[in-house]
Amino acid sequence: MNGASILIVEDEAIVARDLQGRLTKLGYRPVDMTARGDQAVALAEQLRPDVVLMDIHLQGAMDGVEAAAEIRSRFGLPVIFATANADSTTLSRALLTDPFGYIVKPFEERALHTAIEMALYKSRNDRLLRASEANKAAILNAALDCIITTDVDGRITEFNPAAEQTFGHSRESVLGQTLPELLLPVAAREGYLCKVAQCLASSSMHGRGQRFELTALRSDGMEFPVELSLSANVTARGDRPVAIGFWRDLSQRKRLEQQVRQLQKMEAIGNLAGGIAHDFNNLLTIINGQAEALFGSLRADIRACQRVQEIARAGDTAARLTRQLLAFSRQQLLRPRVLNLNDLVCDFHRMLGRLIGEDITFTTNLSPELGEVRADPSQIEQVLMNLVANARDAMPTGGQLVIETSNVELDEGYALTHPDAKPGLYALLAVSDTGCGMDKQTMARIFEPFFTTKEIGKGTGLGLATVYGIVRQSDGYMYVYSEAGFGTTFKVYLPVTREKALVVRSKPSATPPAGNETVLLVEDDDGLRAFIRSTLEEYGYTVLEASHGKEALALARAFARPIDLLLSDVVMPEMGGRALAEQLAALRPEARLIFMSGYTNDIIMRHGIMEAEVEFIQKPYTIVALLTKIRDVLDQGRTLRHAAGPLSCSSGSYSAR
């Protein structure tokens, strides 16, 4: 390697000048000369020559061996000893400094040239090796996956920091130990060894890998799932392959997958519940309405009245179950307003105390700085009642019940590990008990409708399903912590809002009001349409009936007298309620409007009804509720032109212009 820089360290000036001449003749570049060991160290630091040509006997306190040792340790420069003293003691000392060459004076130029070229070659390889080792160390230290290498006997030869953190072992403690016995449970060892044998025995696997999942073992004995990418690598000798494994902890991913599967399962069950709501609510409207009407006409017959009351009670129970299913499926029609959870807990404190009984200690811990939320108060009351009732049932022999509220900030990190949670500020409502608790299998199913651990006849299995649906539909999130024998905590997170409190309307009168106006009734269910017509006619109204929108428009064109009210279903064949209302507004601008539907909130929103600021009644409803709604709308004087049209679509939802 001609042109290499050489530092000459020689205590005899004549020899130093001779070396300078020879090196120049050979094409090298002598950069400086010195006769002192300490100066040699200083010049090596300053000039950083490619090679140091070092005599052993030097002037001053530091001889050549000591100077060479410091130059090697501090700067990593190659040193060639050139000396006339070749006794065994001096040679032994010189060898301790890891010299790159050793030539004895007097020497020929060929020997000098060979020694320098060998030193330069070795130095270059040494630098490459150090760079490779540095890169390897950087990769091992920076890798997020565990990197573990083993020899053909399965002994661990490398164990990076990620592996230390994941498995709980230090690198020093595992090197040389057999991997399967240390890091795998007994049941997983045979499968792992089989994969390793296949990998090492097949030369075609070099540079490729096998990827599979197995169970690993932490230092504390806890088992956890891992994904292992295994490949073979042949050592420099070519006859001792090693297995390189990239291990990835799957614990968090498995938890997230389980949560996503649970959410998907709940969504599927919810869609099923919502799918039957329309027909079921139509039937319940007929059953409950006819029972209500029949009861009024049979007051003299006590036995008949009792039977009708049983029908009505069964119908009410069915309607309540439907509402619970819709709440679970997050498709219940909510009437949200701004409220404070502390006020709700305080209002229910006395009733909740009676609900749980005297053998349970009931305490509250309410944050005075609690933020307000936007939710349906009756639905949140149902959440609280169900959670308290659930806690009571978990403590048949008594215990402690605590209701707490506080402000909670959920960050991005929390949301990453809880797929149904969103970052933000929440008002927390927590209900804790010291009851029997739950195991993991039970916790995985507690929000499923009709799942219950109670005896037959003691529960429908819809309580917690209803709670789940209401919270999710209110843009909230739930978390449950429980251990068998140690109690349970249900945490309800509802988003904090900056909105002001809304004015709540008063409840309708219990006395059915009558009227003499003309009502255009549009309903595709024949049985329900017949029931509504007979009811309205009984209370003095003139009724025009149609099974869909087009038929209703034909009736409106043919009818000579005014039409005071359009009472229409939302989803119908031929023409739906929204399109009917828009077109009828041009024919009968004086008419008022009420929409009715047994469909769920999501369907109603998609048909542009709930955002249109029109009156709406949800099936099933009672005769009193229907007649009161009709009377209120007729008395308000809100015309069809003002109420229904024209409707427009903005930002994905409908609103009235």
C-alpha positions in Angstrom: 0.0 0.0 0.0 2.2 2.8 -1.3 1.6 6.3 0.1 0.9 5.1 3.6 2.0 7.5 6.4 4.6 6.2 8.8 5.7 7.6 12.2 9.3 6.7 12.9 10.2 6.2 16.6 14.0 5.6 16.9 16.6 6.7 19.5 19.6 6.6 17.1 19.5 9.6 14.6 21.6 7.8 11.9 19.2 4.8 12.0 16.2 7.1 11.9 17.4 9.0 8.8 18.2 5.7 7.2 14.7 4.4 7.8 13.3 7.7 6.5 15.2 7.2 3.2 14.3 3.6 2.8 10.6 4.3 3.4 10.6 7.1 0.9 12.3 4.8 -1.6 9.6 2.2 -1.1 6.9 4.7 -1.7 5.7 5.4 1.8 5.4 8.8 3.5 7.4 9.3 6.7 5.4 12.0 8.6 7.8 12.6 11.5 10.6 11.2 13.7 11.1 11.1 17.5 13.5 9.4 19.9 11.2 9.6 23.0 8.3 7.4 24.0 6.1 10.2 25.4 6.6 12.3 22.3 5.7 9.2 20.2 2.3 9.0 21.9 1.7 12.7 21.4 2.6 12.6 17.7 0.5 9.5 17.2 -2.5 11.4 18.7 -1.8 14.5 16.5 -0.9 12.9 13.2 -2.8 9.6 13.3 -0.3 7.8 11.0 -1.2 4.6 9.2 1.7 2.7 10.9 4.1 3.4 13.8 7.6 2.0 13.3 8.8 1.6 16.9 12.2 0.9 18.4 12.0 -0.7 21.9 14.9 1.2 23.6 14.0 4.9 23.6 15.2 8.0 25.4 13.3 9.2 28.5 11.2 7.4 31.0 8.9 5.6 28.6 10.4 2.8 26.4 9.0 1.5 23.1 6.9 -1.3 24.6 5.1 1.1 27.0 4.6 3.7 24.2 3.3 1.0 21.9 0.8 -0.2 24.5 -0.6 3.3 25.0 -0.8 4.0 21.3 -2.7 0.7 20.7 -5.1 1.2 23.6 -5.8 4.8 23.0 -5.8 5.2 19.2 -5.9 1.6 17.8 -3.0 2.3 15.5 -0.8 -0.6 14.2 2.7 -0.8 15.6 5.7 -2.6 14.1 8.6 -3.2 16.4 12.0 -2.6 14.7 14.8 -3.4 17.1 18.2 -5.1 17.5 17.2 -6.6 20.9 15.3 -9.8 20.3 15.8 -11.6 23.6 12.9 -13.6 24.9 12.0 -11.3 27.8 11.8 -8.2 25.5 9.9 -10.2 22.9 7.4 -11.4 25.5 6.8 -7.8 26.7 6.4 -6.6 23.1 3.8 -9.3 22.3 1.6 -8.1 25.1 0.9 -4.9 23.1 -0.6 -6.9 20.2 2.0 -5.7 17.6 1.3 -5.9 13.9 4.9 -6.9 13.0 8.3 -7.5 14.5 11.6 -7.0 12.5 15.1 -7.4 13.8 17.9 -4.9 12.8 19.6 -5.0 10.5 16.9 -5.8 8.0 16.5 -5.7 4.3 14.1 -3.4 2.5 12.0 -6.4 1.4 11.5 -7.4 5.0 10.6 -3.8 5.9 8.2 -3.6 3.0 6.6 -7.0 3.8 6.1 -6.1 7.5 4.5 -2.7 6.7 2.1 -4.2 4.0 1.1 -7.0 6.4 0.5 -4.5 9.1 -1.6 -2.3 6.8 -3.6 -5.3 5.7 -4.2 -6.5 9.2 -5.1 -3.0 10.3 -7.7 -2.6 7.5 -9.3 -5.9 8.4 -9.2 -5.0 12.1 -11.1 -1.7 11.3 -13.7 -3.6 9.3 -14.1 -6.1 12.1 -14.5 -3.4 14.7 -17.1 -1.6 12.4 -18.9 -4.8 11.9 -19.0 -5.5 15.6 -20.1 -1.9 16.3 -22.9 -2.3 13.8 -23.9 -5.6 15.2 -24.0 -4.2 18.7 -26.0 -1.2 17.5 -28.5 -3.5 15.8 -28.8 -5.7 18.9 -29.3 -2.8 21.2 -31.8 -0.9 19.0 -33.9 -3.9 18.0 -37.4 -3.9 19.3 -37.6 -7.7 18.9 -35.7 -10.1 21.0 -32.7 -11.5 19.1 -31.4 -14.8 20.5 -28.8 -16.9 18.8 -27.9 -20.5 19.7 -25.2 -23.0 18.5 -25.9 -26.5 17.2 -26.3 -27.7 20.8 -29.0 -25.2 21.6 -26.8 -23.1 23.9 -27.4 -19.4 23.9 -24.6 -17.3 22.3 -26.3 -13.9 22.0 -29.1 -12.3 24.0 -29.9 -8.7 23.2 -31.4 -6.0 25.5 -34.9 -6.5 24.2 -34.6 -10.2 25.2 -33.4 -9.2 28.6 -36.5 -6.9 29.1 -39.0 -9.4 27.7 -37.8 -12.6 29.4 -36.5 -11.1 32.6 -33.0 -12.6 32.4 -29.7 -10.8 32.1 -27.4 -11.5 29.2 -24.6 -12.7 31.4 -26.9 -15.2 33.2 -28.1 -16.9 30.0 -25.0 -17.1 27.8 -24.1 -20.8 27.5 -27.3 -22.1 28.8 -29.7 -24.3 26.8 -32.5 -22.2 25.3 -35.5 -24.7 25.5 -34.9 -25.5 29.2 -34.5 -21.8 30.1 -37.1 -20.0 27.9 -39.7 -22.5 27.0 -42.3 -24.4 28.9 -42.1 -28.2 28.7 -45.0 -28.5 26.2 -43.4 -26.1 23.7 -39.9 -27.6 23.7 -40.3 -30.5 21.3 -41.9 -28.4 18.6 -39.2 -25.7 18.9 -36.4 -28.3 18.7 -38.0 -29.8 15.6 -38.1 -26.4 13.9 -34.5 -25.7 14.8 -33.4 -29.1 13.5 -35.1 -28.5 10.2 -33.6 -25.0 9.9 -30.0 -26.1 10.7 -30.1 -29.3 8.6 -31.4 -27.6 5.4 -28.8 -25.5 3.6 -31.7 -24.0 1.5 -32.8 -22.2 4.7 -29.7 -20.0 4.8 -30.8 -16.4 4.5 -34.5 -17.3 4.8 -36.6 -18.2 7.8 -39.4 -20.1 9.3 -42.1 -18.1 11.1 -44.4 -19.7 13.7 -46.0 -19.0 17.0 -45.3 -20.8 20.3 -45.5 -20.2 24.0 -42.5 -18.8 25.9 -41.6 -18.6 29.5 -40.5 -15.5 31.5 -38.1 -15.6 34.4 -41.0 -15.4 36.9 -42.6 -18.6 35.4 -45.3 -16.7 33.5 -46.1 -18.1 30.1 -46.8 -15.7 27.2 -47.3 -16.0 23.4 -44.5 -15.2 21.0 -43.9 -15.1 17.3 -40.6 -16.6 16.3 -38.8 -16.0 13.0 -36.0 -18.6 12.8 -33.1 -18.8 10.3 -29.7 -20.5 10.0 -26.4 -18.9 9.6 -23.0 -20.6 8.9 -20.0 -19.4 10.8 -16.8 -18.3 9.3 -15.4 -21.8 9.4 -18.4 -23.0 7.4 -19.0 -26.1 9.5 -20.8 -24.8 12.7 -24.1 -23.3 11.8 -26.0 -21.2 14.4 -29.7 -20.6 14.7 -30.8 -16.9 14.8 -34.2 -16.3 16.3 -36.2 -13.1 16.2 -38.7 -13.3 19.0 -41.7 -11.0 19.3 -44.0 -10.8 22.3 -47.6 -11.2 21.1 -49.2 -10.6 24.5 -50.5 -7.1 23.7 -51.5 -8.0 20.1 -53.5 -11.1 21.4 -55.3 -8.9 23.9 -56.2 -6.4 21.3 -57.3 -9.1 18.9 -59.5 -10.5 21.6 -61.0 -7.1 22.3 -61.7 -6.5 18.6 -63.3 -10.0 18.3 -65.5 -9.2 21.3 -66.5 -5.8 19.8 -67.3 -7.5 16.5 -69.4 -10.2 18.2 -71.3 -7.6 20.2 -71.9 -5.6 17.0 -73.2 -8.6 15.2 -75.6 -9.4 18.1 -76.6 -5.8 18.2 -77.4 -5.8 14.5 -79.5 -8.9 15.0 -81.4 -7.2 17.8 -82.0 -4.1 15.8 -83.1 -6.1 12.7 -86.1 -7.5 14.5 -87.1 -4.3 16.2 -89.4 -2.9 13.5 -91.8 -5.9 13.1 -91.7 -6.6 16.8 -92.5 -3.0 17.7 -95.4 -3.0 15.2 -96.9 -6.1 16.8 -96.4 -4.8 20.3 -98.2 -1.5 19.4 -101.2 -3.6 18.3 -101.1 -5.9 21.3 -100.7 -3.2 23.9 -103.1 -0.8 22.2 -105.8 -3.3 21.8 -105.4 -4.4 25.4 -105.6 -0.8 26.5 -108.8 -0.2 24.4 -110.4 -3.5 25.5 -109.7 -2.7 29.2 -111.7 0.5 28.9 -114.7 -1.3 27.5 -114.8 -4.2 30.0 -114.7 -2.3 33.3 -117.9 -4.1 34.5 -116.4 -7.6 33.9 -113.8 -8.0 36.6 -112.5 -11.4 35.4 -112.2 -10.1 31.8 -110.4 -7.0 33.0 -107.9 -9.1 34.9 -107.2 -11.1 31.8 -106.7 -8.0 29.7 -104.4 -6.6 32.4 -102.3 -9.7 32.2 -102.1 -9.2 28.4 -101.1 -5.6 28.9 -98.4 -6.5 31.5 -97.0 -9.1 29.1 -97.0 -6.6 26.3 -95.2 -4.0 28.6 -92.6 -6.6 29.5 -92.0 -7.4 25.8 -91.7 -3.7 25.0 -89.2 -3.3 27.8 -87.2 -6.3 26.5 -87.2 -4.7 23.1 -86.0 -1.4 24.5 -83.2 -3.2 26.4 -82.1 -5.0 23.2 -82.1 -1.7 21.3 -80.1 -0.1 24.1 -77.6 -3.0 24.0 -77.3 -2.6 20.2 -76.8 1.1 20.5 -79.9 1.8 18.4 -82.2 3.1 21.1 -83.7 6.5 20.5 -82.1 8.7 23.1 -83.2 12.1 24.3 -79.9 13.5 25.5 -79.3 16.6 27.5 -76.5 18.1 29.6 -76.4 16.7 33.1 -74.1 16.2 36.0 -73.5 12.6 37.2 -73.2 13.8 40.8 -76.7 15.2 40.7 -78.0 11.9 39.4 -76.3 9.9 42.1 -77.5 12.2 44.8 -81.1 12.1 43.5 -81.0 8.3 43.5 -79.2 7.9 46.8 -82.2 7.2 49.0 -83.8 4.8 46.4 -80.5 3.0 45.8 -80.1 2.5 49.6 -83.5 0.8 49.7 -82.6 -1.3 46.6 -79.4 -2.8 48.1 -80.8 -3.6 51.6 -79.5 -3.0 55.1 -76.7 -5.7 55.1 -74.7 -3.7 52.5 -72.7 -0.6 53.4 -73.3 2.0 50.8 -71.0 5.0 50.4 -70.3 7.6 47.8 -67.2 9.5 46.9 -68.2 12.3 44.4 -65.7 14.8 42.9 -67.0 18.4 43.4 -65.1 19.4 40.2 -66.8 16.8 38.0 -67.4 17.9 34.4 -70.9 17.7 32.8 -71.8 15.1 30.2 -74.4 15.0 27.4 -76.6 11.9 27.8 -80.2 10.7 28.2 -80.8 11.1 32.0 -83.4 8.2 32.1 -80.9 5.9 30.3 -78.0 6.9 32.6 -80.3 6.3 35.6 -80.9 2.8 34.1 -77.2 2.3 33.9 -76.8 3.2 37.5 -79.7 1.0 38.7 -78.5 -2.0 36.7 -74.9 -1.7 38.1 -76.1 -1.3 41.6 -78.5 -4.2 41.3 -75.7 -6.3 39.8 -73.4 -5.4 42.8 -76.2 -6.2 45.2 -76.7 -9.7 43.7 -72.9 -10.3 44.0 -73.1 -9.8 47.8 -75.9 -12.1 49.1 -74.4 -12.1 52.6 -73.5 -8.4 52.7 -70.5 -6.3 51.8 -69.5 -2.8 50.7 -70.8 -0.8 47.8 -69.0 2.4 46.7 -70.1 4.8 44.0 -67.4 7.2 42.9 -67.1 10.0 40.3 -64.0 11.9 39.0 -62.6 13.6 36.0 -60.3 11.3 33.9 -58.0 12.1 31.0 -57.5 9.1 28.6 -54.4 9.6 26.5 -53.3 8.1 23.2 -51.4 5.4 24.9 -54.5 4.2 26.7 -56.5 4.3 23.5 -53.9 2.1 21.7 -54.5 -0.7 24.2 -58.3 -0.3 24.4 -59.7 -0.3 20.8 -63.1 1.1 21.8 -61.8 4.0 23.8 -60.9 7.5 22.4 -58.5 10.0 23.9 -60.1 12.9 25.7 -61.5 14.2 29.0 -64.2 11.9 30.6 -66.4 12.0 33.6 -66.0 8.7 35.4 -68.8 6.9 37.2 -67.4 3.8 39.1 -69.5 1.2 41.0 -67.4 -1.1 43.1 -68.5 -4.0 45.3 -66.8 -6.5 47.6 -68.8 -9.5 46.3 -68.0 -12.8 44.7 -66.2 -11.4 41.7 -65.8 -13.1 38.3 -63.4 -15.3 36.5 -62.0 -14.4 33.1 -64.4 -16.7 31.3 -67.4 -15.0 32.9 -66.0 -11.5 32.3 -65.6 -12.3 28.6 -69.4 -12.7 28.2 -71.0 -10.4 30.8 -72.2 -7.9 28.2 -73.8 -10.5 25.9 -77.6 -10.3 25.9 -79.3 -13.2 27.7 -76.1 -14.4 29.3 -76.5 -14.7 33.1 -75.0 -16.6 35.9 -78.2 -16.4 38.0 -80.7 -19.1 38.5 -83.5 -19.7 36.0 -86.1 -17.1 36.5 -83.8 -14.8 38.5 -82.6 -12.6 35.6 -83.0 -12.0 31.9 -79.4 -11.5 31.2 -80.1 -8.1 29.6 -79.0 -5.8 32.5 -75.4 -5.4 31.7 -76.0 -5.7 28.0 -78.3 -2.7 28.3 -75.7 -0.8 30.3 -73.1 -1.6 27.6 -75.3 -0.4 24.8 -76.4 2.8 26.6 -72.8 3.8 27.4 -71.5 3.1 23.9 -74.4 4.9 22.3 -73.6 7.9 24.5 -70.1 7.9 23.0 -68.8 6.5 26.3 -66.6 3.6 27.2 -66.7 0.9 29.9 -64.0 -1.0 31.7 -64.5 -3.9 34.1 -62.0 -5.2 36.7 -62.8 -8.2 38.7 -61.2 -11.1 40.5 -63.1 -14.2 41.7 -63.6 -13.8 45.4 -62.4 -10.2 45.6 -65.2 -8.1 44.1 -65.8 -6.1 41.0 -65.5 -2.6 39.7 -67.5 -1.2 36.8 -66.1 2.0 35.4 -68.3 4.1 33.0 -66.5 6.9 31.1 -68.7 9.5 29.5 -67.2 12.4 27.4 -67.2 15.8 29.2 -69.1 18.5 27.3 -69.0 22.3 27.3 -72.6 22.6 26.3 -75.2 24.3 28.4 -78.1 22.4 30.1 -81.2 21.9 27.9 -84.8 22.5 28.9 -86.6 19.2 29.4 -90.2 18.9 28.2 -93.0 17.8 30.5 -94.4 14.3 30.3 -97.7 13.9 28.4 -101.0 13.8 30.2 -102.4 10.4 31.2 -105.9 11.4 29.9 -106.4 10.6 26.2 -107.4 13.9 24.4 -109.9 13.8 21.6 -110.3 15.8 18.4 -112.3 16.4 15.2 -109.6 17.0 12.7 -108.8 15.0 9.5 -105.7 12.8 9.7 -103.9 11.2 6.7 -102.6 7.9 8.1 -99.8 6.2 6.1 -98.6 2.8 7.4 -97.5 -0.3 5.5 -98.4 -2.7 8.2 -102.1 -3.6 7.6 -102.9 -4.7 11.2 -101.2 -1.7 12.8 -102.9 0.7 10.3 -106.3 -0.8 11.1 -105.7 -0.4 14.8 -104.6 3.2 14.6 -107.5 4.1 12.3 -110.1 2.6 14.7 -108.5 4.3 17.7 -108.4 7.7 16.0 -112.0 7.4 14.8 -113.1 6.4 18.3 -111.6 9.6 19.6 -113.4 11.8 17.0 -110.9 12.1 14.2 -111.6 11.6 10.4 -109.0 9.2 9.0 -107.7 8.7 5.5 -105.5 5.7 5.3 -102.8 4.6 2.8 -100.2 1.8 2.8 -97.4 3.9 1.2 -96.5 7.4 0.0 -97.8 7.3 -3.5 -101.2 6.1 -2.4 -101.3 8.8 0.2 -100.5 11.5 -2.4 -103.4 10.2 -4.6 -105.8 10.4 -1.6 -104.6 14.0 -0.9 -105.3 15.1 -4.4 -108.7 13.5 -4.4 -109.9 14.6 -1.0 -111.9 17.8 -1.2 -111.6 19.0 2.4 -108.6 20.2 4.4 -106.1 17.6 5.8 -105.0 18.7 9.2 -102.3 16.1 10.0 -100.0 13.7 8.2 -99.3 10.7 10.5 -96.8 8.6 8.6 -94.4 5.7 9.0 -90.8 6.4 8.0 -89.8 3.3 6.1 -92.3 2.1 3.5 -92.4 0.5 0.0 -93.0 2.6 -3.1 -92.4 5.9 -1.2 -91.1 6.5 2.3 -92.3 9.1 4.9 -89.6 11.7 4.2 -90.3 11.9 0.4 -94.1 11.9 1.1 -93.8 14.8 3.5 -91.7 16.9 1.0 -94.3 16.3 -1.8 -97.4 16.7 0.3 -96.1 20.1 1.5 -96.9 21.5 -1.9 -100.4 20.0 -2.0 -101.4 20.5 1.6 -99.3 23.2 3.2 -101.7 23.7 6.0 -101.2 20.1 7.3 -99.1 19.2 10.4 -96.7 16.3 10.5 -95.8 13.4 12.9 -93.5 10.6 11.9 -93.7 7.2 13.6 -91.4 4.2 13.3 -90.5 0.9 14.9 -87.1 1.1 13.3 -84.0 1.9 15.3 -82.2 5.2 15.7 -79.7 4.4 13.0 -82.3 3.8 10.4 -84.3 6.9 11.3 -81.1 9.0 11.1 -80.4 7.7 7.6 -83.8 8.7 6.4 -83.2 12.2 7.5 -85.9 12.3 10.2 -84.3 12.9 13.6 -82.2 15.9 12.4 -85.2 17.5 10.6 -86.7 19.0 13.7 -90.0 17.3 13.2 -92.3 15.5 15.7 -91.6 11.8 16.1 -93.2 8.9 18.1 -91.4 5.7 18.6 -93.2 2.3 18.4 -94.5 0.7 20.4 -96.5 3.4 22.0 -99.7 3.6 24.0 -103.0 5.1 23.0 -102.5 7.9 25.5 -99.1 8.7 24.1 -100.3 8.7 20.5 -103.4 10.8 21.1 -101.4 13.2 23.3 -98.8 13.6 20.6 -101.4 14.3 17.9 -103.2 16.8 20.1 -100.0 18.7 20.9 -98.9 18.9 17.3 -102.3 20.1 16.1 -102.5 22.7 18.8 -98.9 24.0 18.1 -100.0 25.1 14.6 -96.7 24.0 13.0 -97.5 23.3 9.4 -96.2 20.6 7.1 -94.5 23.2 4.9 -92.5 24.5 7.9 -91.9 21.1 9.6 -90.9 18.9 6.7 -89.7 20.8 3.8 -87.6 21.2 2.1 -85.2 18.7 3.8 -81.5 18.8 2.7 -78.5 16.6 3.3 -75.5 18.3 4.9 -72.3 16.7 6.2 -73.8 13.2 6.0 -77.0 14.0 8.0 -80.2 15.6 7.1 -81.4 19.0 8.4 -84.2 21.4 7.7 -83.6 24.5 5.7 
